[in-house]
Amino acid sequence: MNRKVFLKKSAAAGFALPLIGNSFLREVGIHPIIKPSKLSKGDTLALVTPGSYITEDELQQSIDNLQQLGFNAVYSNKLLLQNGYFSATDAERANDLMDMFKRKDVNGIVCARGGYGCARIMPLLDYDVIMSNPKVLIGYSDVTALHLGIFKKTGLITFHGPVATSTFNDFTKEYFDKVLINPQKDTVLINSTSGEDENIYGVTTLVNGEGEGILTGGNLSIVVSLIGTEFDIETKNKIIFLEEIGEEPYRIDRMLTQMIQAGKFDNAAGVAMGIFRNCESKLDNPSFEKSLTLMEVLHDRLGNLKIPVVYGMSFGHVKDKFTLPFGINVKLSADVQTIALLEEAVN
């Protein structure tokens, strides 16, 4: 038996693997799950911009939001840099994120916004340092690249949730608290009924049933863009969550078709979709004179899967957001349209 196979079987059997470096473990694909420490009011959270830039007004909004949640905010002099549509150069963005993982006075890291650029810094991150300094990392949209890459390379649980410039309303704060500050096993994520977010289809079950597995996914465009790379999404026996904004139905069709043809749904345990905001055909300047609706596309592409599929859950580019732990075991119940967290995501 070769060393790689032996180590994988040893890890699966629960044997300790002493004196083996993190780099080698990462190379052979062995990643014990790492849960970061939970957050407490009064903790210090670092603001980072691993993708697009923010303005001074958005920085102040980010600080105010974190302070209203009960946290102290810190940031580096790189935060307000601008480099085209990026916040800084790739090296500067990667170094800033790594510095915040290293800092002993920082308890967690919050992305100020998404935008574009996270995938470009993935090869520049030091995954051994991240494994040795596990912290809460939270954000959504383009931050999907960080969630996928960091979990794949380190096993660290990260969090698909509000960025610092998000709307922190009561619903969003409730689930931020339940997941990151006062976690409880078997927390059930129940979709919002506030009407804060336009959802013309409501919460819709496309395929009934229940599925259990590790939660993985994020923004559909980013997930698809990483297929074939070293940060490609792994979906076997997993619950896949997806969200999107501003893509016409044919683009959603194209991306889901790519996932289908790449086999990403073949052995998955379920699919949970958020609200795909502004994803209908553009009435003022449509790409096609005639179009399928978003829901017609979803039924056509996902409605024949043999796993539970739900659309319209409370996450994505919306005001009422769940905080979704990337990498823990969950149960998707399509019949009642809930996600149950089967373990705590933080220590």
Secondary structure, DSSP 4 states (H G I P E B T S, - for coil): --HHHHHHHHHHTT---TT--HHHHHHTT----BPPPPP-TT-EEEEE-SSS---HHHHHHHHHHHHHTT-EEE--TTTT--BTTBSS-HHHHHHHHHHHHH-TT--EEEES--SS-HHHHGGGS-HHHHHHS--EEEE-GGGHHHHHHHHHHH-B-EEE---TTS---HHHHHHHIIIIIS--TT-EEE---S--S--TT-SEEEE--EEEEEEEEEEHHHHHHTTTSTT----TTEEEEEE-BS--HHHHHHHHHHHHHTTTTTT-SEEEEE--BT-SPPSSS-SSSS---HHHHHHHHHTT-SS-EEEEES-SSSSS---EEETSEEEEETTTTEEEE-S-S--
